[in-house]
Amino acid sequence: MKILRCLFTLIQIGVLSIILSGVAGDCNTYQESPSEENAMPSEDTTAPILIGGTVKDGEEDVDYEAINEGKTIEVTFSEDVSGNITLQTEGGDHIGWIGIVEGTKGTLELVPGKEIAHKTTYVIKGKVTDAAGNETEVSISFTTKDKA
């Protein structure tokens, strides 16, 4: 990157009159070597990625009793996000769990009386956004196991 560096003189005449003037011959051009310290930050165009959680998309025979006892279902993202998640039936009916998205985690919290059932397909749905505005649609489907 070529840099033009000049010396300027600030001249003040009166209270409100300010004049900036370049001094002839005081400008230098030099080649700057690239370094991490003065590099321009690159624009973030990468959407957050789902990297883990309590259940995986398409998972079957999920232990519904363990989830009800633990009282939460979590999903983990590759970076800090904001947004929303909900727990629904396969048909799109909301189960009534409380969805919280904070940092790299999305958490669905059990509301007493809204426990998940056996041999049922559920979907975690939502949308999250990173600090740069990149969005990710969340859709994780899982099916609970039959009664023992």
N, C-alpha and C positions, 0 to 999 in steps of 0.2 A: 504494500500500500504506500503510495506517495503522500507525504505530508507537507503542507505549506505552512510554515510557521513565521509569523510576522510580529514585530514589536509595534505597539500602538501608543500614541500619546493622547492622554485625556486632557482636554482643555476646557475649563469652566469659565464662562463669561456671564456674570450676573448670577442670579439665584437659579433660574430655570434653563439657561442655555448651556448645553453640553455638546461638545463636538468630539468625535473620534476621528483621528486621521492617521493613516499609515505613514510611516517614515520611509521615504524612498531609500532603497538599498538595504533595508533591514529585514527583508524576507528571504528565507532559506528553504530550499526543497531538499528533502532527504528521503531515502528508502527505509521504511520501518520494517524490521524483521517481525514475522508473526510470532505471537506468544499468547499463551492462554490468558494472561493478565489483561491484555488490551484487545482481545478478540471480541467481535460483536457476538452477542448471544444469538443462537439460532432460534427461529420461531418454532414453538411446540405445535405440531400438527398431528401428533399421535394420540388417538383416543385411549382412555383407560381400558385395561384388559382385566377380565375376571381371572384370578390366578388360584383360587381355592375356596374352601368353605366346608360347611357341615355336610352338604350333599353335593353330588356332581350331576350335571345335566344328563338325563336319561337313566339315572341310577334306579335300580329296582330293589325290592326287599329291604327298604330302609326301615330301621327299627323305630317305629312310631312311639313306643313306650319310652325309649331312651331320650328321644327328642322332647316328649312331654315332661319327663322328669328333669331334663336340663333346662327347660323353659325358654330356649333360644335356638334359632337357626342363624348361622353367620355366613356371609360371603366376603371374600377378600379381593381387593383390587390392586393393580400394579402401582397406583399412585393415589394421593389424596383426592377425594371426590366429594361432591355434594349432590343431593337429589333425593329420590324416594324409591322405596321398594315395598311391595305388598305380597302377602301370601294369598293365593287364590286356588279354587278348585280348577280342574281341567276345563270346566265349562265357563270359567271367568268370574265365579262368585267369590267375593272377598270373605276370607275366613274370620277376620276381626283381630288378627295379631297386630301389634304396634311395630311399624317399620321405622328404623333410625339409621341414617347414613352419616358417618362422621369419620374423617381421616381416610384410612384405607379400608375401613370396615363398613359393611351394611349388616344390621342386626334386626332380626324379627323376634319380638318378644311375645311369649304366650300370654293371652288374657284368660284368666280363670274361666272355665266353662266353654272355652273355644279350642280344646285339645284336638290334635289331628287324630284321624281314625285309621284303622287297619284297612289294607287292600284298597287304597284310594290314591289317585294321581293328583298331585298338587303342582302348582307352578309359582315360582318366585318371579314377579314381574316388576319392572320399573325402568327408570332412566337416571343415569348419573352423568355428571359433567366435571371435568377437571378445571383447574384454575385458568387455563388458556381457552376454555369454552368448547373443548372437544367432548362430544357426547357418545355414550354407549348405552344401547338398549339392553336391558337385563331380562332374560327369559331362561329360567332353569326349571326343568320338569323332573319330578321324581315320583316314584310310587312306593307306598309303604307296604310292608310285608303283611301276610295274613296272620290271624290270631294263632298263637302257639297251641 
